[in-house]
């Protein structure tokens, strides 16, 4: 059983560690996304290249790698479902291929939530969209959505998944620490504006 859990964890990590934003922008001839805008490999920074299609593809693929990981483990392994999702999330944050310097995990985490129980993912996305359309801050949208995620997980999945969601919440806030400082200082760029870091 230990071998199964180790295999599930490795599978999840490798699935999550694929840097789609970096790969897509390079294939499109845009260079290294880490040298653009905030330097992040996620969809929000890809959008700053001016290529909305690439940003949408990055968002979808980053979310899918979380969801597909969980769904495959649910179907074939039946054990370690939460572990696989959490490791996919960690893989995006700390990909071995990029010196463990990855994205902020928002889309991948949403995908994990969808894989665990689709209403959880739906709640997170709805909250993100609501905040994004009203206040126009991508970072704030993510922070609010993740702050509410543990409650959605508790309601739809139970306490074990809630513990995972709380850890993911802490990691997302840690990854957004520079954004939080700018939000508090009134210096955070709104969606569609250039980022400083």
N, C-alpha and C positions, 0 to 999 in steps of 0.2 A: 504493500500500500504506500510506503514511503517513496518507492520508485515512481509510482503513479503520480503522486503529488509533485515530485521533483520534475517529472516530465511535463506535467500540466503547467507548472510555473515557468519552465524554460520555453515551452511553446507560446505561452502568453507573452512573455518578455520579447521573444523574437518577433512575434506578430506586431507588437506595439512599437518596436524599435525602428520600423521602416519609416524613414523621413520623407513622406510623400511630397511635402511642400518644397523641400530641397530638390528632389528628383524631378518634379514637374517643371520647376522654374529653369533648371539646367537644360532639360530636354527642349524647352521653349527658347533656349538661347539667351536667357536673361541673366546668366551668371549665377553667383552664389547668393541665395536669399539672405544669408547671414550678414551680408555686406550692405543690405538694403533696409531702410526704415529702422525698425526696432531691433533688427537682427534675429528675430524669432523665426522658426521654421513653420509656424502655423498659418492658418488661412487668413487671419486678420492682417498679417504682415505681407502675405502674398498679394492681398488686395491692394496694397500700397504700390505695387508695380504697375497698377492700372489695368491689369488683366483680370476682369471679373470672372471669366470662365475658369481660369486656373485657380482662383481663390475658391470658387464653388467646388471644383474637383478636389482640391486639398481638403476642404471641410468634409466633403462626403467620404473620401478615402480614410481620413483620420478617424471619423466616426465609425466607419465600417470595420476598421481593423479591431476596434474594441468590441463591437457587436458580434462580428463573425467569430472572434475568439471565444466568447462566452457561449454562443449558440453551438459551435462545433464541440466544445467540451461537454455541454449539456447532452448533446446527441450521442457522442461516441464514448466519453469517459464516465459520465454521470457523477463523478466525484471531482471536487476541487473547482467547481464552477466560479465561485467568488474569487478564489485564489488566481485563477487564470485571468479573470477580468482585471484584478488589481495589478497583476504582473504586466499585463498589456499596457495599463495606465503608466506604470513605472518605466516600461520600455520606451514610451513616448517621451517621458520626462528626462530619462537618462539613457539614451541609446549608445551602445558600445561603439558603434560605427562613427559617432561624432564626438568621441572623447567624453561621453556621458553628459553632453550639453545639448539638451533637446528642447522641446516645446513646453508649453504651460499646461497641456493636458486637458483643456476644456472639451474639445470635440471628441477626443478619444474616451474621456470619462463619460460623456453623454452616451456614446455608443455602448459602453459597458452597461450603463443603466438601462438602455433599451434592451440589451441582451438578457439582463436579469429579469426584467418585467417591463413591457413596453409602456405602461402608464407612468412609470418613474421617468423614463426618458422624455415622454411627452410633457410632463410637468416641468422638467428642467428646461426644455426647449421653449415652452410657452413663457416661462418666467424670463428667460434670456431675451426673447423677442420683445416682450412687453417693455422691459427696461431699455433695450437698445432703441426701440422706436420712439420712446418718450424722452429719454435723456441723452441718447446718441453716444453713450460710452460703452465700448465693447468690454473693457476690463470690468467696469461696474456691473454690467449685465452678467458676466461670468461669476463674479463674486456673490451676487445676490442669488443666482441660481444654485450655486454650490452650497450656500448657507442654508437653503431650503431643502436641498437634496436628502440629508439624513432623515428629515421628517417624512418625505415621500417614500423613502426606502423602508422606514419603520412601518408605515401604513400598508404598503403593498408587498413587502417581502419579509419583514421581521427584524429582530434585534441583531442577528449575526451580520446581515448585510449592512445594518445601520453603523456598526463599528467600522466597517470598511469605508463607508461613505464619509464618516467623520475624519478618518485619516486622509482620504482624498481631499476633503475640504481643507484640512490643514496644509497639505502640499500645494494645492492651488493658490491659497492665500500667500504661502511662502514664495511661490513662483511669481506672484503679482506684487511683491513687496515694493518694487520701484513704482508700479502703477498706483498703488495705494498712497504712497507719499505724494505723487503728483495730483491725485484726486483731492487729497486733503489740502494741498497748496493751490488748487484751482488751475493747475497747469497740465492736466491730462488732455491729450488731443481727442477730439470727438471722432466718431466714425467718419471716414472720408478725408480726414486731415493727416498730415505727416506726423510720425512719431519721432521722439527724440532719443528714446532708449528702450 
